[in-house]
Amino acid sequence: MRIPLTQLTQHLQGQLAPLYTVFGDEPLLVIEATDLIRAKTQKIGYTKSEIFIVNQHFNWSDLRQSSNNLSLFHEQRFIDIRISSGKPGNTGSIAIEEYCDSLPIDTVTLVTLPKIEKQSQAGRWFKALENTGIMISVPLVTRTELPAWINRRLSAQEQKITLETLQFLTDKVEGNLLAAHQEIRKLALLYPSGTLSFTQVKDAVLDVARYDVYKLSDAMMGANTLRYVKILDELKGEGIVAPFILTVITAQIRLLIGIRKGINSGKLITQLMKEAKVWGERQKIIESTAKRLGLKTLVMALLHAAKIDKINKGVLKGDAWDELLQLGLRFMNSKHL
């Protein structure tokens, strides 16, 4: 059975269900929801826990064995199953169905998943989780919804800001919920309850404002020249090393090459995004960039990145920062080739 995220706190005031599934593409809200469930289980005596991190090397028989052992010893335990890929595979799907058919007694199980597409939600393993326990779908907080979300969080810590200040703070976190959460918590530490001035919020945000390297790659893919130049200059001034920046940019170029090859071969963009593990609003910028640029352009950008790598290693002479600037400018101004 599904319940809205907004009802989770109230639900946890009653008797716990034996199985909970939390999924969605807002990491902060997923973490908060699962933390609430963990805290409740510990409070009522489920102090013994087992964590299963499902990856390509995971052995599903370990979960089966643990389930059988729990049923023998009758201990109150908390089973924490984390499937970060959202894809348990054939063996895992069967194991999950079997687990749901025979939940271990005296146990609360929590399954954490990323965003699950509608097609995958129709899978038998997912339906088994939904029909057996409580399922919470964590919705995406859009850029439009973010100001209201920030306001609610500020109200919870008894602070208020004007609409002008709210717009400023929203612009600074750029749709990133984790960044917004950090800034809101910072305001609680710096200032007492009450109405905060624009100057207070501005000083708190800008004092520690850091232009993320990933925002640099987003600016490059979005063909935002002024933003790219500004962020690159800020990163240099903050002492971020060029090799790290190059690593992030190169990874993005390789990702785009894979998407572009898939488009050329006729694959559906939704399938390509799943294979590349690109989720949420980030899909839009990746799709737009991959369609805007041709494979030849992307390969040339990768070769340029390889040149910068040689400069970083001292194999070639040159200024790595100047080359990073040129790489971005050429990437943004390239035509479809």
C-alpha positions as MATLAB code, in Angstrom:
seq = 'MRIPLTQLTQHLQGQLAPLYTVFGDEPLLVIEATDLIRAKTQKIGYTKSEIFIVNQHFNWSDLRQSSNNLSLFHEQRFIDIRISSGKPGNTGSIAIEEYCDSLPIDTVTLVTLPKIEKQSQAGRWFKALENTGIMISVPLVTRTELPAWINRRLSAQEQKITLETLQFLTDKVEGNLLAAHQEIRKLALLYPSGTLSFTQVKDAVLDVARYDVYKLSDAMMGANTLRYVKILDELKGEGIVAPFILTVITAQIRLLIGIRKGINSGKLITQLMKEAKVWGERQKIIESTAKRLGLKTLVMALLHAAKIDKINKGVLKGDAWDELLQLGLRFMNSKHL';
ca = [
       0.000    0.000    0.000;
       1.264    3.463   -0.873;
       1.126    6.412    1.470;
       2.201   10.000    0.706;
       5.509   11.168    2.109;
       3.612   13.843    4.044;
       1.791   11.131    6.019;
       4.852    9.112    7.022;
       5.423   10.848   10.379;
       1.808   10.313   11.407;
       1.903    6.700   10.233;
       4.999    5.959   12.339;
       3.127    7.009   15.468;
       1.128    3.798   15.188;
       2.125    0.168   14.788;
       4.965   -0.467   12.371;
       4.439   -2.461    9.201;
       6.799   -5.411    8.598;
       8.009   -3.953    5.300;
       8.707   -0.442    4.004;
       9.858    0.629    0.560;
      11.080    4.175   -0.091;
      11.952    5.318   -3.597;
      12.373    8.566   -5.522;
      14.864   10.912   -7.153;
      15.265   13.450   -4.325;
      18.189   11.984   -2.308;
      17.696   14.340    0.632;
      14.010   13.468    1.063;
      14.693    9.747    0.616;
      17.373    9.921    3.321;
      15.077   11.824    5.667;
      12.232    9.349    5.150;
      14.418    6.290    5.740;
      16.014    7.935    8.788;
      12.543    8.393   10.302;
      11.805    4.691    9.843;
      15.180    3.628   11.272;
      14.757    5.906   14.277;
      11.320    4.468   15.012;
      12.537    0.866   14.873;
      15.407    1.635   17.259;
      13.072    3.440   19.646;
      10.795    0.430   20.028;
      13.531   -2.163   20.424;
      14.729   -3.212   16.973;
      18.333   -2.616   17.962;
      19.892   -5.462   15.987;
      20.213   -4.669   12.301;
      21.653   -6.013    9.094;
      22.471   -3.926    6.038;
      22.511   -5.392    2.527;
      24.109   -3.220   -0.158;
      22.919   -4.579   -3.488;
      25.504   -4.190   -6.259;
      26.852   -6.312   -9.089;
      28.713   -8.537   -6.612;
      25.789   -9.021   -4.232;
      24.769  -12.593   -3.441;
      21.005  -12.796   -2.953;
      21.384  -16.070   -1.085;
      22.780  -14.018    1.815;
      19.387  -12.357    2.193;
      17.613  -15.715    2.041;
      19.924  -17.152    4.702;
      19.437  -14.139    6.948;
      15.679  -14.404    6.579;
      15.708  -18.070    7.559;
      17.970  -17.452   10.546;
      15.721  -14.698   11.843;
      12.707  -16.960   11.717;
      14.569  -19.535   13.866;
      15.870  -17.245   16.604;
      12.844  -14.910   16.894;
      14.932  -11.792   17.459;
      13.625   -8.310   16.813;
      15.793   -7.109   13.975;
      15.873   -4.436   11.331;
      16.783   -5.466    7.782;
      18.062   -2.613    5.597;
      18.191   -3.440    1.863;
      19.646   -0.731   -0.361;
      19.353   -1.163   -4.138;
      21.024    1.983   -5.491;
      20.642    0.975   -9.144;
      16.950    0.205   -8.795;
      17.572   -2.946  -10.832;
      17.721   -6.173   -8.795;
      18.126   -8.316  -11.917;
      16.423  -11.633  -12.574;
      17.869  -13.413   -9.544;
      17.169  -10.461   -7.296;
      13.630  -10.061   -8.575;
      12.846  -13.661   -7.684;
      14.533  -13.278   -4.299;
      12.481  -10.178   -3.504;
       9.233  -11.919   -4.444;
      10.149  -14.897   -2.266;
      11.096  -12.584    0.597;
       7.753  -10.790    0.370;
       5.868  -14.079    0.272;
       7.472  -15.141    3.541;
       8.592  -12.130    5.573;
      10.746  -13.061    8.566;
       8.931  -12.737   11.876;
       9.805  -10.098   14.484;
      11.462   -8.098   11.716;
      11.024   -4.736   10.072;
      12.501   -4.558    6.584;
      13.352   -1.339    4.756;
      14.042   -1.341    1.002;
      15.551    1.830   -0.446;
      15.454    2.493   -4.189;
      16.189    5.416   -6.538;
      13.591    6.744   -8.939;
      11.755    3.840  -10.592;
      10.252    4.448  -14.016;
       6.603    3.513  -14.584;
       7.519    0.564  -16.778;
       9.700   -0.912  -14.043;
       6.992   -0.272  -11.445;
       4.886   -2.820  -13.292;
       7.494   -5.503  -12.554;
       6.456   -8.393  -10.294;
       9.215   -7.690   -7.751;
       8.120   -4.066   -7.391;
       4.453   -5.015   -7.160;
       5.373   -7.565   -4.476;
       6.969   -4.815   -2.395;
       3.987   -2.522   -2.938;
       1.355   -5.137   -2.093;
       3.164   -6.608    0.910;
       4.133   -3.506    2.859;
       4.055    0.259    2.996;
       5.507    2.090    0.000;
       6.501    5.762   -0.022;
       7.160    7.505   -3.339;
       9.336   10.581   -2.845;
       8.290   13.249   -5.369;
      10.678   15.561   -7.169;
      10.736   19.111   -5.829;
      10.717   21.216   -8.991;
      12.344   24.590   -9.416;
       8.886   26.162   -9.234;
       8.080   24.378   -5.964;
      11.442   25.103   -4.344;
      10.619   28.557   -2.866;
       7.633   27.140   -0.980;
       9.754   24.202    0.174;
      12.449   26.570    1.485;
       9.804   28.644    3.255;
       8.393   25.582    5.017;
      11.843   24.519    6.192;
      12.596   28.005    7.491;
       9.248   28.118    9.288;
      10.072   24.808   10.968;
      13.125   26.471   12.541;
      11.078   29.598   13.337;
      12.686   31.869   10.772;
      11.176   34.003    8.014;
      12.462   35.870    4.965;
      10.927   38.287    2.479;
       9.954   37.314   -1.051;
      12.990   39.154   -2.429;
      15.327   37.256   -0.108;
      13.555   33.991   -0.884;
      14.105   34.538   -4.609;
      17.784   35.283   -3.978;
      18.261   32.115   -1.932;
      16.377   30.018   -4.485;
      18.581   31.325   -7.300;
      21.756   30.583   -5.345;
      20.952   26.920   -4.680;
      19.963   26.473   -8.341;
      17.325   23.813   -7.804;
      19.626   21.620   -5.688;
      17.655   20.408   -2.675;
      20.740   19.272   -0.761;
      22.333   22.693   -1.244;
      19.118   24.376   -0.111;
      19.013   22.177    2.986;
      22.603   23.082    3.871;
      21.950   26.800    3.516;
      18.771   26.606    5.597;
      20.551   24.730    8.393;
      23.373   27.260    8.237;
      20.900   30.095    8.812;
      19.596   28.293   11.900;
      23.117   28.101   13.296;
      24.036   31.698   12.516;
      20.881   33.589   13.461;
      18.094   33.418   16.080;
      14.433   32.883   15.272;
      12.505   35.692   13.644;
      12.637   37.547   10.345;
      16.038   37.510    8.643;
      17.179   40.464    6.567;
      18.374   40.205    2.987;
      21.871   41.205    4.113;
      22.005   38.432    6.704;
      21.018   35.769    4.201;
      23.266   37.155    1.471;
      26.308   37.275    3.745;
      25.680   33.759    5.034;
      25.358   32.316    1.532;
      28.132   34.222   -0.208;
      30.691   33.804    2.570;
      30.990   30.124    1.792;
      29.624   30.065   -1.734;
      31.541   27.582   -3.883;
      30.990   27.031   -7.547;
      30.710   23.305   -7.892;
      32.788   21.656  -10.596;
      29.663   19.870  -11.760;
      27.981   23.207  -12.327;
      30.891   24.045  -14.625;
      30.156   21.008  -16.785;
      26.443   21.894  -16.768;
      27.287   25.399  -17.984;
      29.398   23.888  -20.754;
      26.647   21.521  -21.849;
      24.067   24.269  -21.635;
      26.230   26.500  -23.865;
      26.217   29.219  -21.204;
      29.517   30.898  -22.069;
      29.483   33.668  -19.473;
      28.615   31.257  -16.689;
      31.301   28.787  -17.771;
      34.002   31.481  -17.784;
      32.871   32.821  -14.396;
      32.753   29.437  -12.678;
      36.099   28.367  -14.130;
      37.676   31.591  -12.827;
      36.098   31.034   -9.380;
      37.367   27.454   -9.223;
      40.874   28.579  -10.082;
      40.720   31.288   -7.432;
      39.544   28.792   -4.806;
      42.508   26.533   -5.473;
      40.600   23.660   -7.085;
      43.168   21.688   -9.053;
      42.861   21.473  -12.830;
      43.165   17.641  -13.005;
      40.026   17.218  -10.882;
      38.066   19.617  -13.089;
      39.280   17.788  -16.177;
      38.180   14.440  -14.723;
      34.617   15.679  -14.260;
      34.419   17.299  -17.702;
      35.913   14.253  -19.411;
      33.368   11.993  -17.721;
      30.560   14.196  -19.047;
      31.998   14.127  -22.566;
      32.256   10.336  -22.475;
      28.664   10.151  -21.259;
      27.514   12.341  -24.147;
      29.447   10.230  -26.643;
      27.619    7.132  -25.398;
      24.243    8.871  -25.654;
      25.045   10.273  -29.110;
      26.095    6.835  -30.416;
      22.836    5.404  -29.092;
      20.813    8.127  -30.808;
      22.641    7.462  -34.068;
      21.841    3.752  -33.802;
      18.134    4.461  -33.326;
      17.778    3.672  -29.630;
      15.069    5.411  -27.614;
      16.333    8.313  -25.523;
      14.532    6.949  -22.446;
      16.401    3.673  -22.781;
      19.717    5.475  -23.192;
      19.126    7.553  -20.071;
      18.373    4.455  -18.025;
      21.484    2.697  -19.277;
      23.593    5.764  -18.471;
      21.898    6.134  -15.059;
      20.860    9.722  -15.742;
      17.826   10.692  -13.687;
      15.493   13.591  -12.996;
      15.844   17.021  -14.509;
      19.420   16.234  -15.535;
      18.016   14.142  -18.379;
      16.883   17.313  -20.146;
      20.305   18.939  -20.366;
      22.009   15.673  -21.356;
      19.438   14.958  -24.073;
      19.527   18.521  -25.397;
      23.337   18.574  -25.570;
      23.631   15.127  -27.136;
      21.129   16.086  -29.848;
      22.740   19.490  -30.413;
      26.229   18.117  -30.973;
      27.392   15.478  -33.401;
      29.631   12.520  -32.631;
      32.618   14.097  -34.401;
      32.388   17.228  -32.238;
      32.249   15.165  -29.059;
      35.190   13.002  -30.068;
      37.226   16.130  -30.846;
      36.363   17.455  -27.399;
      37.558   14.190  -25.867;
      40.829   14.457  -27.775;
      41.248   18.013  -26.492;
      40.681   16.716  -22.967;
      43.386   14.104  -23.545;
      45.759   16.909  -24.547;
      45.012   18.788  -21.319;
      45.662   15.597  -19.371;
      49.137   15.396  -20.919;
      49.759   19.019  -19.950;
      48.714   18.250  -16.376;
      51.164   15.354  -16.311;
      53.995   17.423  -17.784;
      54.163   15.418  -21.002;
      53.188   18.478  -23.076;
      53.900   22.142  -22.486;
      51.021   24.528  -22.031;
      48.639   26.216  -19.607;
      46.022   23.736  -18.406;
      43.653   26.500  -17.261;
      43.789   28.249  -20.616;
      43.162   24.931  -22.349;
      40.164   24.239  -20.106;
      38.784   27.619  -21.120;
      39.380   26.904  -24.818;
      37.841   23.438  -24.501;
      34.685   24.900  -23.019;
      34.431   27.705  -25.561;
      34.927   25.393  -28.528;
      32.491   22.869  -27.084;
      29.793   25.491  -26.603;
      30.286   27.121  -29.994;
      30.548   23.903  -32.010;
      28.039   23.087  -34.695;
      26.436   19.714  -35.279;
      29.194   17.582  -36.813;
];
